[in-house]
Each structure stands twice: as structure tokens, then as C-alpha cells.
């Protein structure tokens, strides 16, 4: 299974997502802000970056730009509870796979991760951001 870096400043959300993905067999590392996530990326290999957009130190947009420059083959999936932030991420569609709107269910986040990792034959191809 995959090694996933979760960048999320809300502990309840990061715990929920981490546990859900671990139950699916993935290993996870949680970073409480974009700066900690950037540091974690430099220290280990990850198969996926799952990041919130609005975070302290470095937001998810900046983190996605930095991560895609350093690790162009690593897929990036973003989360946000703010519609205007989802629109900002739309401009990054060449770098990220999708933006998941909060609140989401356990099944929704796991299906999105499976899809990005190519483990979901029901949903081939790259997701359209904002769809």
C-alpha cells in the first residue's frame, strides 16, 4: 500500500483521515502545518501528498507548488472547507489531482485517495478539479 503524507492543521481532521487510511492498509505521516509537511517531504519518500489548503506557516497551495517542483511524480490531493480556496486550487490543475470539499465522509476521502493512487478501476483517469 501507499505511504501518505497528510498536511492538516485541524487535529480532529488529520486523526480521522489518518485512521481511515491506515484501516485501508496505508501508512501515514501527519504534519500540523505546511512548513512541517515540507520538512517531512525532504526526509522521507511519500506516494501521495494529501494537504489542506488553509494552514499556518505555509498554505497548501505553496506546499503543492514546492512539492511538485521537488517531486514531480508524487500525486497531490487537496482538501478545503472554503469554496473560494477550491477556486484558487483550480489554477493548479496541472499539478494536483483533485480538491475534496470538507466536510467529507470516511468513504469519500478513502475513495479519492484510492482513485489518485490508481487503485479504483471504477473511476479511470484524472479527476476534474471542481467537478
TIMI-2910 file (N, C-alpha, C, CB; in pm, 1 decimal, decimal comma, always signed):
<rs>
+----------+----------+----------+----------+----------+----------+----------+----------+----------+----------+----------+----------+------+
!      n_x !      n_y !      n_z !     ca_x !     ca_y !     ca_z !      c_x !      c_y !      c_z !     cb_x !     cb_y !     cb_z ! resn !
+----------+----------+----------+----------+----------+----------+----------+----------+----------+----------+----------+----------+------+
!    +83,5 !   -118,1 !     +0,0 !     +0,0 !     +0,0 !     +0,0 !    +88,4 !   +125,0 !     +0,0 !    -95,2 !     -0,5 !   +121,6 !  Unk !
!    +25,9 !   +239,7 !     +8,7 !    +97,7 !   +366,0 !     -8,6 !   +141,8 !   +428,1 !   +123,6 !    +11,2 !   +463,8 !    -83,3 !  Unk !
!   +247,4 !   +510,2 !   +113,7 !   +293,7 !   +592,4 !   +225,2 !   +243,5 !   +733,8 !   +195,7 !   +453,2 !   +587,4 !   +242,3 !  Unk !
!   +156,3 !   +785,6 !   +282,1 !    +85,4 !   +910,8 !   +254,8 !   +121,8 !  +1016,4 !   +358,3 !    -66,8 !   +887,8 !   +253,7 !  Unk !
!   +157,0 !  +1135,7 !   +310,8 !   +180,5 !  +1249,6 !   +398,0 !    +52,4 !  +1331,4 !   +403,5 !   +301,0 !  +1335,9 !   +348,4 !  Unk !
!     +1,2 !  +1350,4 !   +524,4 !   -120,5 !  +1428,9 !   +546,0 !    -79,2 !  +1561,0 !   +610,0 !   -224,7 !  +1351,5 !   +636,2 !  Unk !
!   -103,9 !  +1671,2 !   +541,6 !    -75,5 !  +1805,0 !   +594,6 !   -208,9 !  +1869,3 !   +629,3 !     +5,7 !  +1893,3 !   +491,2 !  Unk !
!   -235,8 !  +1878,2 !   +758,1 !   -366,3 !  +1927,3 !   +806,1 !   -347,3 !  +1986,1 !   +944,9 !   -473,9 !  +1812,5 !   +808,4 !  Unk !
!   -391,9 !  +2110,8 !   +963,0 !   -372,2 !  +2176,8 !  +1092,4 !   -481,7 !  +2147,2 !  +1193,8 !   -363,0 !  +2324,5 !  +1072,5 !  Unk !
!   -593,7 !  +2094,1 !  +1153,0 !   -700,3 !  +2057,4 !  +1246,2 !   -677,7 !  +1913,1 !  +1291,1 !   -841,9 !  +2074,3 !  +1180,4 !  Unk !
!   -644,3 !  +1896,0 !  +1419,7 !   -609,1 !  +1763,2 !  +1470,4 !   -721,1 !  +1661,9 !  +1452,3 !   -572,4 !  +1772,0 !  +1616,4 !  Unk !
!   -845,6 !  +1702,2 !  +1471,7 !   -957,6 !  +1609,0 !  +1455,8 !   -964,6 !  +1555,9 !  +1312,2 !  -1090,5 !  +1677,9 !  +1493,4 !  Unk !
!   -943,4 !  +1644,0 !  +1215,3 !   -948,2 !  +1603,1 !  +1074,8 !   -828,7 !  +1513,9 !  +1041,1 !   -950,5 !  +1726,8 !   +982,3 !  Unk !
!   -709,2 !  +1553,0 !  +1082,7 !   -591,6 !  +1472,0 !  +1049,4 !   -599,8 !  +1334,3 !  +1114,3 !   -463,1 !  +1543,2 !  +1093,7 !  Unk !
!   -649,7 !  +1326,3 !  +1236,3 !   -664,7 !  +1196,8 !  +1303,1 !   -767,3 !  +1109,4 !  +1230,8 !   -706,5 !  +1216,8 !  +1449,9 !  Unk !
!   -879,9 !  +1168,5 !  +1194,3 !   -986,1 !  +1098,1 !  +1123,2 !   -934,0 !  +1042,1 !   +990,9 !  -1105,7 !  +1191,9 !  +1098,4 !  Unk !
!   -867,8 !  +1126,3 !   +914,1 !   -816,4 !  +1086,2 !   +783,1 !   -705,8 !   +981,6 !   +797,4 !   -763,9 !  +1208,6 !   +706,5 !  Unk !
!   -615,6 !  +1004,8 !   +890,6 !   -504,9 !   +911,2 !   +911,4 !   -555,8 !   +772,9 !   +950,0 !   -410,3 !   +963,9 !  +1019,3 !  Unk !
!   -647,1 !   +767,7 !  +1045,4 !   -702,3 !   +637,5 !  +1087,2 !   -775,5 !   +568,8 !   +972,7 !   -797,7 !   +655,4 !  +1206,4 !  Unk !
!   -853,0 !   +644,1 !   +896,8 !   -927,6 !   +586,9 !   +785,5 !   -833,4 !   +525,0 !   +682,1 !  -1015,1 !   +693,9 !   +719,9 !  Unk !
!   -726,7 !   +596,2 !   +650,3 !   -631,1 !   +546,5 !   +550,5 !   -550,4 !   +428,3 !   +604,4 !   -536,1 !   +659,1 !   +507,1 !  Unk !
!   -517,4 !   +431,1 !   +731,6 !   -447,2 !   +318,2 !   +792,2 !   -533,6 !   +192,4 !   +791,6 !   -405,6 !   +352,4 !   +935,3 !  Unk !
!   -663,5 !   +208,4 !   +813,5 !   -754,9 !    +93,4 !   +807,7 !   -759,7 !    +31,9 !   +667,9 !   -895,9 !   +135,6 !   +850,5 !  Unk !
!   -727,1 !   +111,7 !   +568,5 !   -721,0 !    +62,8 !   +430,2 !   -583,3 !     +7,4 !   +395,2 !   -757,2 !   +174,7 !   +333,4 !  Unk !
!   -491,7 !     +4,4 !   +493,5 !   -361,2 !    -55,5 !   +471,8 !   -249,1 !    +40,3 !   +438,4 !   -371,5 !   -152,4 !   +365,6 !  Unk !
!   -276,8 !   +169,2 !   +432,8 !   -173,7 !   +267,8 !   +402,6 !    -96,6 !   +303,6 !   +530,0 !   -236,4 !   +394,7 !   +339,4 !  Unk !
!    +24,9 !   +352,3 !   +513,3 !    +96,3 !   +413,2 !   +624,7 !    +84,6 !   +563,9 !   +607,7 !   +247,1 !   +366,9 !   +630,2 !  Unk !
!    +74,0 !   +634,0 !   +719,8 !    +54,9 !   +778,3 !   +713,2 !   +151,5 !   +850,2 !   +805,9 !    -88,9 !   +814,8 !   +748,6 !  Unk !
!   +184,9 !   +970,8 !   +764,7 !   +258,5 !  +1064,8 !   +847,9 !   +175,8 !  +1191,6 !   +848,2 !   +406,3 !  +1089,8 !   +795,4 !  Unk !
!   +157,4 !  +1250,8 !   +966,4 !    +77,4 !  +1372,3 !   +977,6 !   +168,5 !  +1490,3 !  +1009,7 !    -32,3 !  +1356,6 !  +1086,1 !  Unk !
!   +148,3 !  +1599,0 !   +936,6 !   +217,6 !  +1725,0 !   +961,9 !   +112,3 !  +1829,5 !   +996,1 !   +304,2 !  +1769,5 !   +838,3 !  Unk !
!   +136,4 !  +1906,6 !  +1101,4 !    +37,0 !  +2001,4 !  +1151,1 !    +31,5 !  +2133,2 !  +1074,5 !    +64,2 !  +2030,0 !  +1294,0 !  Unk !
!   +125,5 !  +2155,8 !   +982,4 !   +122,6 !  +2276,7 !   +900,4 !   +207,0 !  +2253,7 !   +775,4 !   +174,4 !  +2400,3 !   +980,5 !  Unk !
!   +200,0 !  +2347,2 !   +684,3 !   +272,3 !  +2332,4 !   +558,3 !   +422,9 !  +2328,3 !   +573,8 !   +236,2 !  +2443,3 !   +467,0 !  Unk !
!   +476,6 !  +2401,9 !   +670,1 !   +620,8 !  +2400,7 !   +693,1 !   +668,4 !  +2264,6 !   +741,5 !   +659,1 !  +2508,0 !   +794,0 !  Unk !
!   +594,0 !  +2205,3 !   +834,7 !   +628,9 !  +2072,2 !   +884,8 !   +615,0 !  +1968,2 !   +773,6 !   +539,7 !  +2034,4 !  +1005,4 !  Unk !
!   +516,9 !  +1985,7 !   +686,9 !   +499,6 !  +1893,5 !   +574,1 !   +615,9 !  +1904,1 !   +476,0 !   +367,3 !  +1921,8 !   +501,7 !  Unk !
!   +659,6 !  +2025,3 !   +446,7 !   +774,4 !  +2044,6 !   +356,6 !   +898,4 !  +1979,4 !   +415,2 !   +800,2 !  +2195,2 !   +331,3 !  Unk !
!   +916,0 !  +1992,1 !   +546,0 !  +1028,6 !  +1928,7 !   +614,1 !  +1017,5 !  +1775,9 !   +603,9 !  +1034,2 !  +1973,0 !   +762,6 !  Unk !
!   +899,3 !  +1721,8 !   +626,3 !   +878,5 !  +1576,6 !   +617,8 !   +906,4 !  +1525,3 !   +476,6 !   +734,6 !  +1540,5 !   +659,5 !  Unk !
!   +867,1 !  +1602,1 !   +375,6 !   +892,3 !  +1561,7 !   +237,3 !  +1041,3 !  +1548,3 !   +207,4 !   +829,8 !  +1661,6 !   +141,7 !  Unk !
!  +1121,4 !  +1630,8 !   +271,5 !  +1265,7 !  +1626,9 !   +246,6 !  +1334,3 !  +1510,5 !   +318,3 !  +1329,1 !  +1757,9 !   +289,9 !  Unk !
!  +1263,4 !  +1446,9 !   +411,2 !  +1324,4 !  +1341,8 !   +492,7 !  +1280,3 !  +1200,6 !   +458,3 !  +1294,9 !  +1367,1 !   +634,7 !  Unk !
!  +1174,2 !  +1185,5 !   +380,0 !  +1121,6 !  +1052,8 !   +351,4 !  +1054,1 !  +1053,0 !   +215,0 !  +1022,7 !  +1008,0 !   +461,2 !  Unk !
!  +1029,0 !   +933,3 !   +163,3 !   +958,0 !   +918,1 !    +35,0 !   +809,5 !   +898,9 !    +63,7 !  +1014,9 !   +796,9 !    -48,2 !  Unk !
!   +725,8 !   +968,0 !    -10,5 !   +580,9 !   +954,5 !     +2,8 !   +521,6 !   +924,7 !   -133,9 !   +517,6 !  +1083,0 !    +63,7 !  Unk !
!   +418,2 !   +843,2 !   -132,8 !   +348,1 !   +808,0 !   -256,2 !   +237,0 !   +906,4 !   -289,2 !   +290,9 !   +668,3 !   -245,4 !  Unk !
!   +196,4 !   +986,2 !   -188,9 !    +88,1 !  +1082,4 !   -207,0 !    +99,8 !  +1191,6 !   -101,9 !    -50,2 !  +1012,9 !   -198,6 !  Unk !
!    +73,6 !  +1314,7 !   -143,4 !    +59,3 !  +1426,9 !    -51,1 !    -88,1 !  +1462,3 !    -46,3 !   +146,8 !  +1550,3 !    -94,8 !  Unk !
!   -146,4 !  +1454,4 !    +72,2 !   -285,2 !  +1492,2 !    +95,8 !   -281,1 !  +1614,6 !   +185,4 !   -369,2 !  +1374,5 !   +160,8 !  Unk !
!   -315,0 !  +1730,9 !   +131,3 !   -296,2 !  +1854,9 !   +205,6 !   -419,9 !  +1942,6 !   +211,1 !   -184,7 !  +1932,1 !   +145,8 !  Unk !
!   -438,8 !  +2003,5 !   +326,4 !   -538,5 !  +2108,4 !   +341,5 !   -486,1 !  +2230,1 !   +265,4 !   -566,3 !  +2141,7 !   +493,9 !  Unk !
!   -574,2 !  +2318,9 !   +227,2 !   -529,2 !  +2440,0 !   +159,0 !   -496,3 !  +2548,6 !   +260,8 !   -636,3 !  +2489,8 !    +59,9 !  Unk !
!   -585,2 !  +2571,8 !   +357,3 !   -565,2 !  +2678,7 !   +454,7 !   -495,6 !  +2620,5 !   +577,9 !   -701,2 !  +2745,8 !   +493,7 !  Unk !
!   -367,7 !  +2658,6 !   +596,3 !   -286,5 !  +2613,6 !   +709,6 !   -189,3 !  +2723,8 !   +747,7 !   -210,2 !  +2482,3 !   +675,6 !  Unk !
!   -141,0 !  +2719,4 !   +872,2 !    -38,1 !  +2817,0 !   +911,9 !    +98,5 !  +2782,2 !   +853,2 !    -28,2 !  +2824,3 !  +1064,8 !  Unk !
!   +190,5 !  +2871,3 !   +866,1 !   +330,6 !  +2862,6 !   +823,6 !   +342,1 !  +2863,6 !   +671,2 !   +396,0 !  +2735,7 !   +880,5 !  Unk !
!   +286,0 !  +2763,3 !   +605,1 !   +285,4 !  +2755,9 !   +458,6 !   +150,3 !  +2695,5 !   +418,9 !   +408,0 !  +2669,0 !   +402,5 !  Unk !
!    +74,7 !  +2765,3 !   +334,7 !    -55,6 !  +2710,0 !   +296,6 !    -39,2 !  +2595,3 !   +197,6 !   -145,0 !  +2819,4 !   +236,1 !  Unk !
!   -148,8 !  +2524,1 !   +173,2 !   -145,1 !  +2407,4 !    +86,2 !   -109,3 !  +2438,9 !    -58,1 !   -276,5 !  +2339,1 !    +89,9 !  Unk !
!   -143,6 !  +2558,2 !   -105,0 !   -108,6 !  +2597,8 !   -241,8 !    +43,3 !  +2609,0 !   -254,1 !   -177,0 !  +2732,7 !   -280,0 !  Unk !
!   +105,8 !  +2679,3 !   -159,4 !   +252,2 !  +2692,1 !   -160,9 !   +319,2 !  +2556,4 !   -143,4 !   +298,9 !  +2788,3 !    -50,5 !  Unk !
!   +263,1 !  +2474,7 !    -55,2 !   +317,7 !  +2340,9 !    -34,2 !   +308,0 !  +2258,1 !   -161,5 !   +244,5 !  +2270,5 !    +80,5 !  Unk !
!   +195,3 !  +2264,8 !   -229,9 !   +178,6 !  +2189,3 !   -354,8 !   +278,5 !  +2234,7 !   -460,3 !    +35,5 !  +2204,8 !   -408,2 !  Unk !
!   +301,1 !  +2365,2 !   -471,1 !   +398,4 !  +2416,7 !   -567,4 !   +538,9 !  +2367,2 !   -535,0 !   +395,6 !  +2570,0 !   -569,3 !  Unk !
!   +576,0 !  +2373,2 !   -407,3 !   +708,1 !  +2328,4 !   -363,9 !   +723,3 !  +2177,2 !   -384,7 !   +731,3 !  +2364,9 !   -215,4 !  Unk !
!   +621,7 !  +2101,2 !   -345,6 !   +627,6 !  +1955,0 !   -357,6 !   +632,7 !  +1910,6 !   -502,6 !   +507,7 !  +1891,3 !   -288,8 !  Unk !
!   +553,6 !  +1973,5 !   -588,2 !   +552,2 !  +1931,9 !   -728,7 !   +682,9 !  +1966,3 !   -799,6 !   +435,4 !  +1997,1 !   -801,6 !  Unk !
!   +748,0 !  +2072,8 !   -755,7 !   +878,1 !  +2108,4 !   -814,6 !   +985,2 !  +2007,7 !   -773,4 !   +920,1 !  +2251,1 !   -771,6 !  Unk !
!   +983,9 !  +1966,9 !   -647,2 !  +1085,3 !  +1875,0 !   -596,6 !  +1054,3 !  +1728,4 !   -627,8 !  +1099,8 !  +1892,7 !   -447,8 !  Unk !
!   +926,1 !  +1694,4 !   -633,1 !   +883,0 !  +1554,8 !   -653,0 !   +772,3 !  +1551,1 !   -758,2 !   +833,2 !  +1491,0 !   -518,4 !  Unk !
!   +806,6 !  +1573,6 !   -883,8 !   +704,2 !  +1587,6 !   -987,9 !   +618,6 !  +1463,0 !  -1011,1 !   +769,7 !  +1624,8 !  -1115,8 !  Unk !
!   +664,8 !  +1346,8 !   -970,6 !   +586,9 !  +1224,7 !   -990,8 !   +494,3 !  +1192,1 !   -874,1 !   +679,5 !  +1109,1 !  -1014,4 !  Unk !
!   +502,9 !  +1266,8 !   -764,7 !   +418,7 !  +1240,3 !   -648,7 !   +282,0 !  +1306,6 !   -668,7 !   +486,4 !  +1291,4 !   -518,4 !  Unk !
!   +174,1 !  +1229,3 !   -665,3 !    +41,9 !  +1290,9 !   -678,5 !     +7,1 !  +1374,8 !   -555,6 !    -65,0 !  +1183,2 !   -700,4 !  Unk !
!    -73,9 !  +1477,6 !   -580,2 !   -117,2 !  +1569,2 !   -474,8 !   -269,1 !  +1577,3 !   -477,4 !    -53,4 !  +1710,8 !   -492,5 !  Unk !
!   -328,0 !  +1558,1 !   -360,0 !   -472,1 !  +1569,5 !   -341,0 !   -493,0 !  +1675,5 !   -234,0 !   -538,0 !  +1431,2 !   -300,4 !  Unk !
!   -585,2 !  +1768,0 !   -258,4 !   -607,0 !  +1878,0 !   -164,1 !   -744,8 !  +1868,5 !   -100,5 !   -590,9 !  +2013,2 !   -234,3 !  Unk !
!   -755,1 !  +1926,7 !    +20,3 !   -880,9 !  +1933,2 !    +94,7 !   -905,8 !  +2078,0 !   +133,2 !   -877,7 !  +1841,1 !   +221,4 !  Unk !
!  -1033,0 !  +2117,9 !   +135,5 !  -1065,1 !  +2251,4 !   +184,5 !  -1210,8 !  +2259,9 !   +226,0 !  -1034,4 !  +2356,4 !    +78,1 !  Unk !
!  -1235,7 !  +2346,8 !   +320,9 !  -1371,2 !  +2376,3 !   +363,3 !  -1418,7 !  +2510,0 !   +310,9 !  -1380,4 !  +2373,8 !   +513,1 !  Unk !
!  -1338,4 !  +2573,6 !   +226,6 !  -1368,4 !  +2707,5 !   +176,5 !  -1381,8 !  +2705,7 !    +24,3 !  -1259,1 !  +2807,2 !   +219,6 !  Unk !
!  -1498,7 !  +2744,5 !    -25,2 !  -1523,6 !  +2741,5 !   -169,8 !  -1425,2 !  +2829,9 !   -246,4 !  -1666,9 !  +2786,0 !   -199,5 !  Unk !
!  -1392,5 !  +2947,7 !   -194,4 !  -1300,5 !  +3036,8 !   -266,6 !  -1159,5 !  +2976,9 !   -272,0 !  -1296,4 !  +3176,2 !   -199,3 !  Unk !
!  -1122,3 !  +2896,9 !   -173,6 !   -990,9 !  +2831,2 !   -176,5 !   -989,7 !  +2719,8 !   -281,0 !   -955,0 !  +2774,2 !    -36,8 !  Unk !
!  -1101,7 !  +2653,2 !   -297,0 !  -1111,8 !  +2549,2 !   -400,5 !  -1090,4 !  +2612,2 !   -538,1 !  -1250,6 !  +2476,9 !   -394,1 !  Unk !
!  -1142,6 !  +2731,6 !   -558,0 !  -1123,0 !  +2802,0 !   -685,1 !   -976,5 !  +2838,7 !   -704,8 !  -1210,3 !  +2928,4 !   -690,8 !  Unk !
!   -907,3 !  +2880,4 !   -597,4 !   -763,5 !  +2909,7 !   -608,0 !   -687,0 !  +2785,9 !   -653,1 !   -707,8 !  +2960,3 !   -472,8 !  Unk !
!   -724,5 !  +2670,7 !   -599,3 !   -656,4 !  +2546,0 !   -634,5 !   -685,6 !  +2506,1 !   -778,7 !   -698,5 !  +2433,5 !   -539,5 !  Unk !
!   -797,7 !  +2551,4 !   -832,5 !   -833,3 !  +2520,1 !   -971,1 !   -721,5 !  +2564,1 !  -1066,6 !   -967,0 !  +2588,6 !  -1009,5 !  Unk !
!   -652,4 !  +2669,8 !  -1031,5 !   -543,7 !  +2719,1 !  -1115,2 !   -422,7 !  +2625,6 !  -1115,4 !   -501,6 !  +2856,7 !  -1068,7 !  Unk !
!   -422,5 !  +2526,9 !  -1027,2 !   -311,7 !  +2431,8 !  -1017,5 !   -346,1 !  +2296,7 !  -1078,9 !   -272,0 !  +2413,2 !   -872,4 !  Unk !
!   -447,4 !  +2289,9 !  -1160,4 !   -494,4 !  +2159,4 !  -1207,4 !   -387,7 !  +2077,6 !  -1279,5 !   -611,3 !  +2178,5 !  -1298,6 !  Unk !
!   -284,8 !  +2138,3 !  -1331,6 !   -177,0 !  +2062,0 !  -1393,8 !    -89,3 !  +1993,5 !  -1288,8 !    -91,6 !  +2153,4 !  -1481,9 !  Unk !
!    -94,6 !  +2040,2 !  -1164,1 !     -9,2 !  +1986,8 !  -1058,3 !    -81,6 !  +1895,7 !   -960,2 !    +52,9 !  +2099,3 !   -983,4 !  Unk !
!   -212,1 !  +1917,7 !   -942,1 !   -285,0 !  +1839,4 !   -843,4 !   -393,8 !  +1756,2 !   -909,7 !   -345,8 !  +1930,6 !   -737,2 !  Unk !
!   -434,8 !  +1651,4 !   -841,2 !   -533,2 !  +1561,0 !   -897,7 !   -677,1 !  +1603,7 !   -870,6 !   -511,1 !  +1423,6 !   -844,2 !  Unk !
!   -703,4 !  +1651,9 !   -750,6 !   -840,4 !  +1687,8 !   -716,8 !   -840,2 !  +1770,7 !   -589,5 !   -928,5 !  +1561,8 !   -700,3 !  Unk !
!   -952,8 !  +1835,9 !   -562,3 !   -974,5 !  +1907,6 !   -438,1 !  -1102,1 !  +1852,3 !   -377,1 !   -983,4 !  +2062,9 !   -461,0 !  Unk !
!  -1089,8 !  +1797,5 !   -257,4 !  -1203,0 !  +1739,3 !   -187,0 !  -1259,6 !  +1844,2 !    -92,6 !  -1161,6 !  +1610,5 !   -109,5 !  Unk !
!  -1391,5 !  +1862,8 !    -96,2 !  -1456,5 !  +1961,5 !    -10,0 !  -1487,3 !  +1901,4 !   +126,9 !  -1585,7 !  +2013,6 !    -75,5 !  Unk !
!  -1456,0 !  +1979,8 !   +230,3 !  -1493,9 !  +1943,4 !   +366,8 !  -1633,9 !  +1997,0 !   +391,6 !  -1391,9 !  +1999,7 !   +472,5 !  Unk !
!  -1712,5 !  +1931,1 !   +469,6 !  -1682,8 !  +1803,8 !   +534,7 !  -1698,6 !  +1688,6 !   +435,4 !  -1774,8 !  +1782,7 !   +656,9 !  Unk !
!  -1619,6 !  +1584,3 !   +454,8 !  -1629,0 !  +1465,8 !   +371,0 !  -1645,7 !  +1344,9 !   +461,1 !  -1504,2 !  +1450,8 !   +279,6 !  Unk !
!  -1696,1 !  +1238,3 !   +403,9 !  -1713,2 !  +1114,4 !   +479,7 !  -1586,4 !  +1031,0 !   +469,7 !  -1835,5 !  +1034,0 !   +428,2 !  Unk !
!  -1577,7 !   +932,9 !   +555,1 !  -1465,8 !   +839,8 !   +552,9 !  -1455,8 !   +774,3 !   +415,2 !  -1481,5 !   +732,8 !   +663,4 !  Unk !
!  -1568,3 !   +730,8 !   +361,7 !  -1567,3 !   +667,7 !   +229,5 !  -1523,0 !   +763,9 !   +121,1 !  -1704,5 !   +613,2 !   +196,3 !  Unk !
!  -1567,8 !   +888,6 !   +125,9 !  -1530,9 !   +985,9 !    +22,8 !  -1380,9 !  +1011,5 !    +18,9 !  -1604,3 !  +1116,6 !    +45,9 !  Unk !
!  -1318,6 !  +1029,2 !   +135,3 !  -1174,8 !  +1057,2 !   +134,2 !  -1096,5 !   +933,7 !    +92,9 !  -1127,8 !  +1105,8 !   +272,0 !  Unk !
!  -1138,2 !   +816,8 !   +138,1 !  -1067,7 !   +693,9 !   +100,1 !  -1082,9 !   +664,5 !    -48,7 !  -1119,5 !   +575,6 !   +182,0 !  Unk !
!  -1200,8 !   +688,3 !   -103,0 !  -1222,0 !   +667,8 !   -246,9 !  -1138,6 !   +766,2 !   -328,3 !  -1371,4 !   +682,8 !   -282,3 !  Unk !
!  -1130,2 !   +888,9 !   -283,2 !  -1049,1 !   +988,8 !   -355,0 !   -901,8 !   +948,0 !   -354,8 !  -1065,8 !  +1129,2 !   -290,8 !  Unk !
!   -852,0 !   +901,9 !   -239,9 !   -712,6 !   +857,1 !   -230,6 !   -690,7 !   +735,7 !   -319,7 !   -675,2 !   +823,7 !    -84,3 !  Unk !
!   -781,5 !   +638,0 !   -313,7 !   -769,0 !   +519,2 !   -398,4 !   -767,0 !   +556,5 !   -546,5 !   -883,9 !   +421,7 !   -370,6 !  Unk !
!   -852,0 !   +650,2 !   -582,5 !   -858,7 !   +694,5 !   -722,1 !   -726,5 !   +757,6 !   -766,9 !   -973,6 !   +794,9 !   -740,6 !  Unk !
!   -673,4 !   +846,9 !   -684,6 !   -547,9 !   +914,0 !   -719,0 !   -432,9 !   +814,0 !   -728,9 !   -514,9 !  +1022,1 !   -615,2 !  Unk !
!   -435,3 !   +713,8 !   -642,3 !   -328,9 !   +613,3 !   -642,5 !   -350,2 !   +506,0 !   -748,7 !   -318,9 !   +548,3 !   -506,3 !  Unk !
!   -458,9 !   +517,7 !   -824,3 !   -484,9 !   +421,9 !   -931,9 !   -536,2 !   +289,2 !   -882,9 !   -361,3 !   +399,7 !  -1011,0 !  Unk !
!   -596,3 !   +287,4 !   -764,7 !   -646,7 !   +163,3 !   -708,0 !   -796,4 !   +150,0 !   -723,3 !   -609,8 !   +153,9 !   -563,0 !  Unk !
!   -857,5 !   +235,0 !   -802,5 !  -1002,2 !   +232,7 !   -819,9 !  -1035,2 !   +216,7 !   -968,0 !  -1066,9 !   +361,5 !   -762,6 !  Unk !
!  -1053,3 !    +94,0 !  -1015,4 !  -1080,8 !    +72,5 !  -1157,6 !  -1215,2 !   +127,7 !  -1202,7 !  -1075,2 !    -73,6 !  -1188,2 !  Unk !
!  -1304,0 !   +162,9 !  -1108,8 !  -1434,5 !   +218,3 !  -1145,2 !  -1425,2 !   +362,3 !  -1194,4 !  -1528,4 !   +211,3 !  -1026,8 !  Unk !
!  -1316,2 !   +431,7 !  -1159,0 !  -1303,4 !   +573,3 !  -1192,2 !  -1169,8 !   +599,2 !  -1260,1 !  -1317,4 !   +660,4 !  -1066,2 !  Unk !
!  -1153,6 !   +557,6 !  -1385,1 !  -1025,0 !   +577,0 !  -1451,6 !   -999,0 !   +722,8 !  -1485,2 !  -1018,7 !   +493,9 !  -1577,6 !  Unk !
!   -869,4 !   +753,3 !  -1503,2 !   -832,4 !   +886,4 !  -1548,8 !   -818,5 !   +984,9 !  -1436,4 !   -932,3 !   +936,7 !  -1645,9 !  Unk !
!   -779,8 !  +1104,1 !  -1470,3 !   -756,5 !  +1210,5 !  -1373,0 !   -886,3 !  +1284,3 !  -1345,6 !   -648,2 !  +1308,5 !  -1423,1 !  Unk !
!   -911,9 !  +1313,2 !  -1219,8 !  -1033,6 !  +1386,4 !  -1182,3 !  -1028,9 !  +1528,9 !  -1233,4 !  -1052,4 !  +1386,2 !  -1030,3 !  Unk !
!  -1145,4 !  +1580,9 !  -1259,8 !  -1154,8 !  +1721,8 !  -1296,0 !  -1170,6 !  +1801,9 !  -1168,0 !  -1273,6 !  +1748,1 !  -1394,5 !  Unk !
!  -1087,3 !  +1896,6 !  -1147,1 !  -1095,1 !  +1979,3 !  -1027,6 !  -1221,7 !  +2061,6 !  -1034,2 !   -970,5 !  +2070,2 !  -1013,4 !  Unk !
!  -1290,5 !  +2062,8 !   -921,1 !  -1413,0 !  +2140,2 !   -912,1 !  -1533,9 !  +2068,4 !   -966,2 !  -1396,7 !  +2267,8 !   -983,4 !  Unk !
!  -1516,2 !  +1945,7 !  -1013,3 !  -1630,2 !  +1870,7 !  -1066,0 !  -1712,5 !  +1810,6 !   -955,9 !  -1583,8 !  +1762,2 !  -1159,5 !  Unk !
+----------+----------+----------+----------+----------+----------+----------+----------+----------+----------+----------+----------+------+
</rs>
